[in-house]
Amino acid sequence: MNKIQKKQVGERIKRIRKSRGETQTEFAKKIGATLPAVSNWETGRNIPNNERLKVIADIANISVADLLYGVNDFDLNTDKYLFAKFEPYYKENMQIIKTEFKLFGSAIAENLGLKKDGENLDEYNKHRDFYKGFKAYATDYINQNYKDYSYKKFLIDYPDSDLIDFQKFKENEWAKTKKIFDEIIENHRAEFTESNAVWINRHFTSLINDDLTGIKIISSKEGKNNNYLKKLIQPILDEAAGEIKTVYENLKKNDIK
């Protein structure tokens, strides 16, 4: 557990008191303490005993741990809270870029001709640049809409609120912000998936198209109605798909640093 910072605990207690619109005297009476005790807590000279900590935490509808350590981000301004949420979100969505980077740098890439194909490299670079631009957009979006939006400013907009309301506000704002980000990324992924289909057609399907057509002709002549494709070719394609999935899973486990 982190070390208790008395001044930060005092600031949380002060915010709880002010969120209730109470003076130090009124707050002290509410929790069965003295005025000097409340003053000492809020200035960080000392902290309440366990019993009083529990009473104060219950008033704010938070845990004692939240009161002591701020573990649930109650003290973070809205922009800092959103950036803290965005970072792991961004890293998770960058996973596909990292996987592709390893693919492009591997012998597999050389064998498939990716390094020699300027068009494929252009597609990859566009995909990578999208995420760079997306991070810049997300940063601007959060700053423009939530920069320095603190608990103090929140109380001006919502005067009958408390710390738990501020936390819920930040959680709701992240949910709305994430929905916007999700839509942007999904639209990009849809475009990228389509480009994958184009790449597969250029590097694989076109190479076997004549052979597949020949198999279909033979199958039709023998009255098999594409039976050879289903019995002979489909298992090969299924095996290839399984091997590609294995490559992808292995690359995810060995994420580049």
C-alpha positions, -999 to +999 in steps of 0.1 A: +000+000+000+012+035-008+023+058+019-005+080+033-001+117+023-016+137+051-021+169+030-039+149+003-061+132+028-068+166+043-077+180+009-102+152+003-118+158+037-121+195+029-137+187-005-161+163+011-171+190+037-175+217+011-195+195-012-220+193+016-220+231+020-210+228+056-186+250+077-159+233+097-180+237+128-211+221+112-190+193+098-173+187+131-207+184+148-219+161+121-191+136+127-187+141+164-154+158+163-141+192+175-134+222+153-096+221+160-096+185+149-113+192+116-090+221+110-059+200+117-071+173+093-078+197+065-044+214+068-027+180+068-013+182+104-027+149+112-054+124+101-086+112+117-086+079+137-101+048+121-136+054+135-138+089+121-122+079+088-151+054+084-177+080+092-162+106+067-159+079+040-195+068+045-207+104+042-189+108+008-201+073-002-165+062-008-142+036+008-117+044+035-090+034+010-103+060-014-102+086+013-067+077+024-051+070-010-074+083-037-071+049-054-102+055-075-090+088-090-113+110-071-087+137-070-079+137-107-091+165-129-113+153-157-087+157-184-061+138-164-086+110-157-095+107-194-058+106-204-053+079-178-081+059-194-070+066-229-034+053-225-042+016-221-070+020-246-046+033-272-020+007-264-046-021-269-056-007-302-020-003-313-016-041-309-024-047-345+003-022-356+029-040-334+019-074-349+022-061-384+055-045-377+069-078-366+054-095-397+070-069-420+103-074-403+103-111-404+114-137-430+077-143-437+075-108-451+104-114-474+089-147-486+056-131-493+072-103-512+059-076-489+092-058-487+094-056-524+059-044-529+058-006-526+020-006-526+018-029-496+043-008-477+023+023-485-008+006-471+011-003-440+025+032-435-010+047-440-023+023-413+005+032-389+002+070-396-036+067-389-028+057-353-004+085-349-030+110-362-056+094-340-036+099-309-031+135-318-068+139-324-077+122-291-053+145-272-068+176-288-103+164-282-097+158-245-079+191-240-105+211-259-134+196-240-120+189-205-088+208-199-084+216-162-120+207-154-115+201-117-138+191-088-140+228-079-153+237-114-177+207-113-192+221-081-199+254-098-218+236-125-234+211-101-235+227-067-255+200-049-229+173-058-201+155-039-170+136-047-188+104-058-209+125-082-177+139-097-162+104-101-194+092-118-193+123-141-158+114-152-167+078-158-197+088-179-175+113-199-150+085-206-178+062-218-190+089-242-155+098-253-146+061-258-177+056-280-165+084-303-130+069-304-144+034-311-163+046-341-133+062-356-112+031-351-138+007-364-143+028-396-105+026-401-104-011-394-132-017-419-111+000-446-080-019-436-098-052-437-109-045-472-073-037-482-063-071-467-088-088-491-073-069-520-038-080-509-049-117-506-065-116-540-033-101-555-008-124-538-027-156-535-060-160-552-048-148-586-020-173-584-043-203-580-073-190-600-065-210-632-059-242-612-092-237-593-110-231-626-095-263-640-106-283-610-141-269-613-142-279-650-131-314-643-156-317-614-184-305-636-175-329-664-175-358-640-209-347-626-193-339-592-207-304-589-176-288-574-172-319-551-134-318-557-132-282-544-150-291-512-132-324-506-097-316-518-093-278-518-113-267-488-092-287-463-061-271-477-076-236-472-087-245-437-052-256-428-037-224-442-062-203-422-053-223-391-015-217-397-021-180-402-041-178-370-012-196-352+013-170-365-010-142-353-014-157-318+024-163-315+031-127-325+006-114-299+023-134-272+057-121-282+047-084-284+075-061-295+088-037-268 
